[in-house]
């Protein structure tokens, strides 16, 4: 994201990174970019190392479920604080990382443009390739595509269960969600 932020700055765009407090030293001192902290109450400065320690002890499905729960907790906190922050700062567009599931609900509700960037391994919700959380080989047989789609369905169910805040937010905002297919991915980029 920092490389993209610098490229946008080179095109005379105002850029600010919004994230949890623990990322502020890197963003300000290393990346030398403007920063606005969010979710300070739920994820105060210094809380990330404990999460990383706990995650480092897990493997396989247990690790995947833990990461989804943490992402869901962050999403829940962001859904509460981000709309107010965006309005108070006057942000008119967002670049979102695809790992932060359902965060696009905020710009959809606010009616501002957003794009997704995949900084991690890509999540292919079509089933043509296995989701990056599975160690399955890429195959194009009908059985492999069916397996991949079943994996996507399991993952989407895990996301839905782990993040009821996203469902509540979408419902309150009047956003129709297709929970079976991740249809809120940006159409712009």
Rosetta silent file (secondary structure, phi, psi, omega in degrees, C-alpha in Angstrom):
SEQUENCE: XXXXXXXXXXXXXXXXXXXXXXXXXXXXXXXXXXXXXXXXXXXXXXXXXXXXXXXXXXXXXXXXXXXXXXXXXXXXXXXXXXXXXXXXXXXXXXXXXXXXXXXXXXXXXXXXXXXXXXXXXXXXXXXXXXXXXXXXXXXXXXXXXXXXXXXXXXXXXXXXXXXXXXXXXXXXXXXXXXXXXXXXXXXXX
SCORE:     score description
SCORE:     0.000 S_00000001
   1 L     0.000  -32.303 -178.371    0.000    0.000    0.000 S_00000001
   2 H   -66.389  -37.912  177.443    2.849    2.422    0.664 S_00000001
   3 H   -63.747  -41.831  177.991    4.132    2.126   -2.930 S_00000001
   4 H   -64.611  -41.635  178.869    0.631    2.790   -4.225 S_00000001
   5 H   -59.988  -43.558  179.035    0.272    5.741   -1.839 S_00000001
   6 H   -65.364  -38.926  178.157    3.506    7.268   -3.142 S_00000001
   7 H   -63.112  -42.128  178.070    2.413    6.761   -6.752 S_00000001
   8 H   -64.455  -39.704  176.354   -0.881    8.521   -6.017 S_00000001
   9 H   -61.385  -39.086 -179.959    1.028   11.357   -4.330 S_00000001
  10 H   -65.094  -17.088  177.960    3.220   11.684   -7.442 S_00000001
  11 L  -101.112   22.344  176.914   -0.019   12.289   -9.370 S_00000001
  12 L    63.318   36.613  175.174   -0.919   15.186   -7.044 S_00000001
  13 L  -103.952  141.712  172.408   -3.403   13.252   -4.945 S_00000001
  14 L   -78.815  132.764 -176.639   -3.756   13.749   -1.207 S_00000001
  15 L  -131.408  139.779  172.243   -3.172   10.413    0.517 S_00000001
  16 L  -142.500  137.152  175.734   -3.563    9.302    4.095 S_00000001
  17 E   -93.624  131.922  178.662   -3.219    5.804    5.506 S_00000001
  18 E  -114.085  125.001 -179.583   -5.856    4.798    8.035 S_00000001
  19 E  -162.827 -176.710  178.697   -5.059    1.824   10.229 S_00000001
  20 E   -67.153  152.314 -176.233   -4.693    0.456   13.726 S_00000001
  21 H   -54.315  -33.035 -177.504   -2.426    2.407   16.098 S_00000001
  22 H   -65.778  -15.681  178.869    0.370   -0.195   16.015 S_00000001
  23 H   -88.651  -10.176 -175.715    1.059    0.617   12.355 S_00000001
  24 H   -57.719  -46.877 -179.259    1.638    4.319   12.988 S_00000001
  25 H   -57.849  -41.149  178.362    5.420    4.156   13.670 S_00000001
  26 H   -65.093  -49.087 -174.974    6.032    2.328   10.384 S_00000001
  27 H   -62.834  -45.236 -176.673    3.744    4.544    8.321 S_00000001
  28 H   -77.699  -45.218 -170.087    5.063    7.831    9.725 S_00000001
  29 H   -91.450  -32.284 -178.477    8.743    7.030   10.341 S_00000001
  30 H   -97.812  -55.610 -179.104    9.604    4.436    7.703 S_00000001
  31 L   -76.877  -21.001 -179.880    7.117    5.009    4.880 S_00000001
  32 L    54.917   51.806  179.002    6.934    8.735    5.694 S_00000001
  33 L  -123.030  153.476  175.280    3.262    8.979    4.843 S_00000001
  34 L   -61.556  146.716 -174.577    0.382   10.773    6.586 S_00000001
  35 E  -140.883  140.685  171.902   -1.436    8.538    9.061 S_00000001
  36 E  -128.156  120.622  178.353   -4.740    8.551   10.923 S_00000001
  37 E   -76.335  152.768  175.170   -5.249    5.948   13.652 S_00000001
  38 E  -141.739  163.291  176.632   -8.565    4.192   14.044 S_00000001
  39 L    58.506   35.137 -177.826  -10.111    1.653   16.411 S_00000001
  40 L   -62.169  -32.498 -179.453   -7.909    2.837   19.279 S_00000001
  41 L   -69.700  -47.218 -176.369  -10.385    1.610   21.873 S_00000001
  42 L   -77.216  -33.105 -177.515  -10.696   -1.928   20.484 S_00000001
  43 L  -133.934   70.654 -177.192   -7.044   -2.300   19.363 S_00000001
  44 L   -65.023  161.686  177.718   -4.919    0.106   21.417 S_00000001
  45 L   -52.478  134.112  179.950   -1.241    0.652   20.688 S_00000001
  46 L    94.353   -2.769 -177.276    0.727   -2.414   21.774 S_00000001
  47 L   -84.643  -20.837 -176.319   -2.087   -4.943   21.255 S_00000001
  48 H   -64.483  -42.209 -179.034   -0.775   -6.457   18.007 S_00000001
  49 H   -56.776  -35.544  178.552    2.174   -8.454   19.485 S_00000001
  50 H   -66.525  -39.546  178.299   -0.180  -10.516   21.672 S_00000001
  51 H   -65.116  -43.871 -179.185   -2.313  -11.390   18.639 S_00000001
  52 H   -64.515  -40.966  177.379    0.774  -12.350   16.621 S_00000001
  53 H   -60.308  -46.021  179.805    2.080  -14.536   19.473 S_00000001
  54 H   -63.759  -43.259 -179.477   -1.221  -16.374   19.717 S_00000001
  55 H   -64.066  -35.641 -176.588   -1.431  -16.806   15.931 S_00000001
  56 H   -67.167  -14.729 -179.823    2.131  -18.169   15.754 S_00000001
  57 L   -92.282   -2.195 -174.462    1.125  -21.140   17.889 S_00000001
  58 L  -108.451  160.198  177.967   -1.634  -22.297   15.522 S_00000001
  59 L  -142.247  162.667  171.025   -1.685  -24.332   12.309 S_00000001
  60 H    55.761 -138.646 -176.901   -4.084  -25.409    9.571 S_00000001
  61 H   -59.540  -38.776  179.237   -7.805  -24.886    9.990 S_00000001
  62 H   -61.677  -41.008  178.317   -7.371  -23.585   13.538 S_00000001
  63 H   -66.628  -43.844  179.484   -4.993  -20.879   12.281 S_00000001
  64 H   -60.989  -44.013  179.558   -7.321  -19.943    9.405 S_00000001
  65 H   -64.665  -39.222  178.481  -10.290  -19.635   11.763 S_00000001
  66 H   -62.763  -46.490 -179.344   -8.257  -17.511   14.200 S_00000001
  67 H   -62.362  -42.282  179.007   -7.163  -15.129   11.433 S_00000001
  68 H   -63.699  -40.671  177.869  -10.731  -14.804   10.157 S_00000001
  69 H   -62.530  -41.781  178.928  -11.950  -14.056   13.711 S_00000001
  70 H   -65.605  -46.383  177.482   -9.281  -11.358   14.149 S_00000001
  71 H   -58.937  -39.595  178.956  -10.089   -9.846   10.750 S_00000001
  72 H   -65.300  -39.625  178.318  -13.782   -9.926   11.681 S_00000001
  73 H   -64.906  -40.780  177.659  -13.076   -8.143   14.977 S_00000001
  74 H   -66.155  -44.451  178.480  -11.109   -5.465   13.131 S_00000001
  75 H   -58.873  -44.413  179.164  -13.862   -5.150   10.508 S_00000001
  76 H   -57.909  -45.898  179.124  -16.467   -4.793   13.245 S_00000001
  77 H   -64.560  -41.340 -179.984  -14.464   -1.997   14.872 S_00000001
  78 H   -66.534  -38.813  178.944  -13.880   -0.303   11.506 S_00000001
  79 H   -61.482  -29.917  178.085  -17.550   -0.459   10.550 S_00000001
  80 H   -77.714  -40.874 -170.552  -18.301    1.481   13.737 S_00000001
  81 H  -100.072  -28.727 -172.242  -15.576    4.125   13.454 S_00000001
  82 H   -64.487  -42.575 -179.797  -14.674    4.533    9.780 S_00000001
  83 H   -56.996  -44.246  179.599  -17.824    6.319    8.503 S_00000001
  84 H   -64.344  -42.811  179.676  -17.447    9.070   11.099 S_00000001
  85 H   -63.167  -46.142  179.660  -13.696    9.338   10.415 S_00000001
  86 H   -59.146  -44.731 -179.669  -14.200    9.536    6.638 S_00000001
  87 H   -67.880  -39.374 -177.041  -16.788   12.287    7.023 S_00000001
  88 H   -71.534  -32.281 -179.059  -14.745   14.290    9.531 S_00000001
  89 H   -88.506  -22.790 -179.626  -11.553   14.198    7.441 S_00000001
  90 L    84.674   33.691  179.125  -13.335   14.673    4.102 S_00000001
  91 L   -72.003  133.799 -176.518  -12.079   11.536    2.395 S_00000001
  92 L  -115.095    2.363  175.462  -13.635   11.185   -1.051 S_00000001
  93 E  -163.962  154.716 -179.561  -12.337    7.754   -2.175 S_00000001
  94 E  -130.393  144.861  168.354  -10.836    4.644   -0.580 S_00000001
  95 E  -111.437  120.372 -175.095   -8.290    2.026   -1.526 S_00000001
  96 E  -114.098  143.912  174.638   -9.059   -1.133    0.434 S_00000001
  97 E   -85.816  134.517 -176.112   -6.999   -4.266    0.975 S_00000001
  98 L   -64.860  -17.799  179.070   -8.959   -7.396    0.078 S_00000001
  99 L   -69.665  -19.921 -179.674   -7.881   -9.139    3.278 S_00000001
 100 L   -91.709   81.754 -173.144  -10.166   -6.804    5.227 S_00000001
 101 L   -56.963  135.352  173.201  -13.395   -8.555    4.357 S_00000001
 102 L    70.311    5.667  178.602  -16.576   -6.491    3.956 S_00000001
 103 L   -66.106  -21.633  178.753  -14.944   -3.128    4.664 S_00000001
 104 H   -64.577  -13.283  176.289  -16.258   -1.976    1.274 S_00000001
 105 H   -59.482  -31.656 -179.070  -19.682   -1.727    2.904 S_00000001
 106 H   -65.394  -55.891  179.081  -18.585    1.650    4.293 S_00000001
 107 H   -65.978  -28.804  175.327  -17.906    3.400    0.962 S_00000001
 108 H   -61.112  -48.030 -179.628  -20.961    1.703   -0.552 S_00000001
 109 H   -63.660  -41.090 -177.080  -23.109    3.206    2.209 S_00000001
 110 H   -79.201  -10.971  179.143  -21.381    6.601    1.960 S_00000001
 111 L    72.253   30.906  177.026  -21.637    6.620   -1.843 S_00000001
 112 L  -112.027  152.406 -179.283  -17.916    7.180   -2.431 S_00000001
 113 E   -68.304  152.098  176.645  -15.715    5.287   -4.909 S_00000001
 114 E  -148.924  152.187  173.458  -13.484    2.487   -3.730 S_00000001
 115 E  -131.574  156.950  177.005  -11.043    0.055   -5.241 S_00000001
 116 E  -107.639  141.616  173.441   -9.567   -3.153   -3.917 S_00000001
 117 E  -124.086  136.132  178.211   -5.890   -4.028   -3.850 S_00000001
 118 L  -103.263   98.262  178.890   -4.702   -7.538   -3.100 S_00000001
 119 L   -85.495  -16.752  178.995   -1.498   -7.220   -1.074 S_00000001
 120 L  -108.105 -170.417  175.420   -1.659  -10.823    0.055 S_00000001
 121 L   -60.900  141.914 -175.940   -2.372  -13.945   -1.926 S_00000001
 122 L   -68.409  139.776  173.904   -5.426  -13.478   -4.119 S_00000001
 123 L   -99.329  106.877  179.658   -8.785  -14.855   -3.000 S_00000001
 124 L   -93.701  102.912 -177.176  -10.458  -16.330   -6.090 S_00000001
 125 L   -82.588   -2.590 -179.201  -14.129  -16.634   -5.202 S_00000001
 126 L   -76.781  -25.437 -176.841  -15.027  -18.074   -8.619 S_00000001
 127 L    90.255   -1.611  178.491  -13.716  -21.554   -7.800 S_00000001
 128 L   -70.609  -25.402  173.180  -11.570  -21.731  -10.933 S_00000001
 129 L  -130.558  156.927  178.449   -8.523  -21.877   -8.661 S_00000001
 130 L   -67.975  146.814  172.012   -8.296  -23.030   -5.048 S_00000001
 131 L   -58.736  148.076 -175.702   -8.555  -20.344   -2.380 S_00000001
 132 L   -65.529  -11.657  178.401   -5.095  -19.421   -1.140 S_00000001
 133 L   -82.857  -10.221  179.252   -5.835  -20.870    2.305 S_00000001
 134 L  -102.769  148.625  179.576   -5.978  -24.395    0.853 S_00000001
 135 L   -96.498   25.323 -178.963   -2.954  -26.402   -0.239 S_00000001
 136 L   -74.406  147.038  176.209   -4.791  -27.975   -3.151 S_00000001
 137 L   -74.661  154.637  174.384   -3.096  -28.089   -6.544 S_00000001
 138 L   -75.969  121.240  177.502   -4.462  -26.028   -9.389 S_00000001
 139 L  -139.352  153.456 -176.883   -6.453  -28.350  -11.629 S_00000001
 140 L  -110.374    8.177 -179.883   -9.101  -27.640  -14.236 S_00000001
 141 L   -68.057  155.925  176.392  -11.099  -30.860  -14.037 S_00000001
 142 H   -56.997  -37.345  179.198  -14.798  -30.597  -13.180 S_00000001
 143 H   -65.069  -39.862  179.970  -14.075  -32.423   -9.891 S_00000001
 144 H   -67.353  -42.269  178.315  -11.341  -29.921   -8.979 S_00000001
 145 H   -63.950  -40.642  176.932  -13.563  -26.925   -9.770 S_00000001
 146 H   -62.273  -43.068  177.793  -16.362  -28.479   -7.679 S_00000001
 147 H   -60.936  -46.005 -179.246  -13.870  -29.019   -4.812 S_00000001
 148 H   -61.705  -42.101 -179.768  -12.675  -25.406   -5.121 S_00000001
 149 H   -67.266  -35.388  175.172  -16.241  -24.075   -5.110 S_00000001
 150 H   -65.247  -38.225  176.291  -17.048  -26.186   -2.048 S_00000001
 151 H   -63.916  -41.545  176.553  -13.967  -24.658   -0.390 S_00000001
 152 H   -61.207  -44.337 -179.977  -15.166  -21.170   -1.278 S_00000001
 153 H   -61.070  -43.171  177.868  -18.591  -21.978    0.198 S_00000001
 154 H   -62.401  -43.476 -179.885  -16.992  -23.214    3.441 S_00000001
 155 H   -64.594  -43.040  179.326  -14.814  -20.124    3.631 S_00000001
 156 H   -63.874  -36.943  176.376  -17.761  -17.789    2.969 S_00000001
 157 H   -64.890  -41.356  176.697  -19.753  -19.522    5.692 S_00000001
 158 H   -61.060  -44.134  178.013  -16.813  -19.044    8.073 S_00000001
 159 H   -61.218  -45.599 -178.125  -16.667  -15.350    7.140 S_00000001
 160 H   -62.157  -42.810  179.745  -20.393  -14.933    7.624 S_00000001
 161 H   -68.786  -36.770 -175.635  -20.316  -16.631   11.026 S_00000001
 162 H   -78.037  -20.064 -174.745  -17.220  -14.742   12.141 S_00000001
 163 L  -129.871   65.446  177.337  -18.499  -11.334   11.120 S_00000001
 164 H   -62.831  -21.978  178.443  -22.127  -10.796   12.041 S_00000001
 165 H   -61.033  -35.516  179.327  -21.301   -7.082   12.235 S_00000001
 166 H   -64.984  -43.894  177.890  -20.975   -7.008    8.441 S_00000001
 167 H   -62.865  -43.505  178.371  -24.444   -8.498    8.017 S_00000001
 168 H   -62.829  -43.944 -179.401  -25.924   -6.097   10.545 S_00000001
 169 H   -62.507  -47.466 -179.515  -24.191   -3.130    8.909 S_00000001
 170 H   -59.842  -43.205 -179.207  -25.352   -4.131    5.417 S_00000001
 171 H   -63.805  -47.155  179.787  -28.920   -4.586    6.617 S_00000001
 172 H   -63.211  -33.188 -178.275  -29.025   -1.216    8.418 S_00000001
 173 H   -84.010   -7.086 -178.603  -27.493    0.488    5.358 S_00000001
 174 L    74.776   26.084 -179.755  -29.967   -1.159    2.979 S_00000001
 175 L   -94.547  122.184  178.341  -27.180   -2.934    1.088 S_00000001
 176 L   -81.224  120.058 -178.561  -28.257   -6.197   -0.512 S_00000001
 177 L  -107.055  137.885  169.984  -25.513   -8.777   -0.008 S_00000001
 178 L   -99.758   94.094 -173.694  -25.057  -12.014   -1.900 S_00000001
 179 L   -70.008  -16.941  178.397  -23.394  -13.959    0.911 S_00000001
 180 L   -79.690  -30.935 -179.817  -22.779  -16.953   -1.335 S_00000001
 181 L  -127.741  129.240 -176.467  -20.701  -14.950   -3.814 S_00000001
 182 L   -73.774   84.673 -170.383  -18.475  -12.095   -2.716 S_00000001
 183 L   -94.012    0.519 -179.315  -20.169   -9.545   -4.994 S_00000001
 184 L   -93.954    4.062  174.351  -19.076   -6.318   -3.298 S_00000001
 185 L   -57.661  138.008 -176.070  -15.537   -6.495   -4.677 S_00000001
 186 L   -54.904  136.195  174.776  -14.922   -3.184   -6.453 S_00000001
 187 L   -86.702  -12.901 -178.624  -15.948   -3.023  -10.078 S_00000001
 188 L   -78.030  -42.569  179.415  -13.544   -0.076  -10.607 S_00000001
 189 L  -167.095    0.000    0.000  -10.297   -1.959   -9.909 S_00000001
